[in-house]
Structures are given as structure tokens and as C-alpha cells.
Amino acid sequence: MNAEEEFEDDYKSKSEIKREAQEIKKIGEKLVNLGDAALAKIPMSDEVKEAVTIARNINKKKDGYRRQLQFIGKLLRKIDLAPIEQALLELQMHHQLNNAKFHELELLRDKLIAGGDAGIQEALDAYPFLERQKLRQLLRQVAKEKKLEKPPAAARELFKYLKTEIDQNQ
């Protein structure tokens, strides 16, 4: 391989460099927008943590926020981003998993409300640790509230019961 071919392998266009910088800046913005608990799970240097903390305290409509994001991007370009990207991906997957569980519980609750005794039997087949008597009691309350056109407090109570029981037993 001669010097010209080696130069072509290492060459990055100005546009490519800018795109990479924008992607890194987006990672920095994701870090700034995370909550305290999620941010604590991200492996990063003290310098990056401090820069992210400062950015969180700056009004997002001000120019200083934009400059702080650029500074975070500059700091991130100097380090290995793989652990940070992996941690962000894990947080996103955890969030998606929680959403899927939530929607599954909503569907189960709606099936119970619509199905009556058949719905209870279906739920007990899928989750044998649920209490038949408790489910019947909650479903009676749901029906009563619907009849009286009251807010769905019993439906919420049913959802809470399903969530706690399923979380405890899985």
C-alpha cells in the first residue's frame, strides 16, 4: 500500500466530520435530558458530568445552552463513547419493556372488565396466583361505577391490584 492509498483510507470529508460531530452532540443532549436516577447509571468522567449538570441548569432558550451542548460534544469526542451509548441503549430498552408491561396490564384489565366470569377464568389460567374473590369484588365495583357514571376509581384499583400481584410473582 502506498502513501496515497493510506491517505484515502484515513480521509474524512468535512461533511462527514460535521455529521459525526452532530451525532455526538445529540448523545450529549440525551445525557442532559435524562433524569437524575438515569444519569447516575451512565458511566462518564467527572468533567463530562459537571458539564452536563451545568447544561441542565441553563435556560434552554438561551444561547449559553447551545454553547454548553457544543462543549459537551467536544468533551465526548475526546473519550470512548461505547460505554455511554451502551448505557443509553439499556435505559431505552428498559423504558420500552416497562411500556410493554404497562400496555399488557391495561389489556388484561380491559379483558377482565369486558369478559366477566369468563375473563376472570382466563386471567386465572394465565396468572394462577391471582385471587378470584378479589377480582370479582373489583369487577362488581367497576360495573357499579359505570352504571352510576362515576369516575373509574375501581378500574384503577383493579389495575393496581394486577400490577402488584404480577410484579411480585414474576
N, C-alpha and C positions, 0 to 999 in steps of 0.2 A: 504494500500500500504506500503510495507516495504522499507527499505533503498536501497536495491538492485534494485528494480523496479524504484524508483525515480532517481537513478543514471543513469539507462539506458535511461530514458526519456530526461535527460539533456545532455547526452553524444553526442559529435560530433567527428567524426573521423578526423584525421589530414588532410586527403584528402578533406573532406567536408569543413573544415575551410579554406583551401587554395583556394578551388573553390569560396567560398563566398568572400574571400579577392580579388580574381581576378575580380569578378563581380563588386565589389565596386571600384576597380582600373579603370575598364572600364567606370564607371559612371564619375569618376574624369577626365578621358581622354576626354570624351564627353564634359565636362564643359570647359576644356582647349581649345577645338577646336571650341567652339561657338564664334560667333561674339559679338561685344560689346553690341549691342542692345538686342540680345537674352540673353546674360549673365546677363544683368541688370534685366531681368524678373525672374531670378531664385532666390528663397528665400534661402539665406545661410548666415552663420555668417561672420563677418569681417575677422576672421582668415582664413577661407576657401577661401574667395575672394582674400585675399592677396596672399595665396599660389598659387591660380590659375593664378593670374596676374604674379607672378614670373615665373611660368612654361611657360607662353606664351612668355616670353622674353628670354627663354633659347633655344639655338640651339637644335633642336630635334634629331640631330645625336650624341649629346654628352651624356655622362653617367650621367651628372647632371640632365638632363631632366628626365631620368628614375627614379632617386632617388627622384626627386621632385614629380613625379606621385605617387611613393610609399608613400611619406609623405602626399600627398593629400588623398590617400586611408586610411591612418592611421587616419587623421582628420575626414574623413567621417564615419569611423567605430564607432566613439565616439558619433555621432549625429543620430537623426531620419532622415532616408533617404526618407521617404514617400513624403514630400512636394517637394523635389528636383526631385525625379522620376516623380511625377505628372506634374511638370512644364516642364520637358524634354519631356514627352509624349504629352503634349499640344502643345509644339513647333513643334514636329514631325507631329502631326495631322494637324496643321496649314499649314505646308510646303506641306503635301500631298494634302490638299484641294486646295492650290494655284496651284499646278501642275495639278490637275484635271481640274480646271477652265481654265488654260492656254491651255491644250490639247483640251478642249471643244471649245474654241475660234478658235484654229487652224482648227479644223474640220469644224466649221461654215464658216470660211473664204474660205477653200478649196471647200466646197459645193457651196458657192456663185460664186466662180471663174468657177467651172465646170458647174453649173446649169444655169447661165444666168438669164433671167427673171423669170423662174420657181424657181430658187434658191432664188431670191430676194423675191418672194411672200412667200416662205417657211420661210425665215428669218423674214419677217414682221408678219407672223402669230404667230411665236414664240415670237418675240420681237416687239410689235406694236409701240414702241416709236422710232424705227429707221426711218431715212428719206430715202424714196425711191429714190429721186433725187440724194442724196449724194452717195448712194450705186451704182446707175447706172453710175454716173460720175467716181467713183473709179474703177468700173469693166471695163469701157472703157479704162481707163489709164492702167490697168493691161494687157488687151488684146493688146494694142498698144505696151507696153514694151516687151511682149512676141514675137510679130511679128518682132520687131526690135532687138530682142535678147539682150535687156538691162538688167541690174540688177533689181531685183523685188522691187523697191522702192515703187511703188503703192500698191503692195501686203502688204508691211509693213505698209503703210499708212492706208489701209483697216483694218488691224489687230488692229492698234492703235485706229481707229475710233470705231470699235466694242467693244474694251476693255473699252474705256472711257464711251461710251454710256451705255453699260450693267452694268458697275460698278456704275454709277451714278443713274441708275433707278432700282437697286435691293437692 
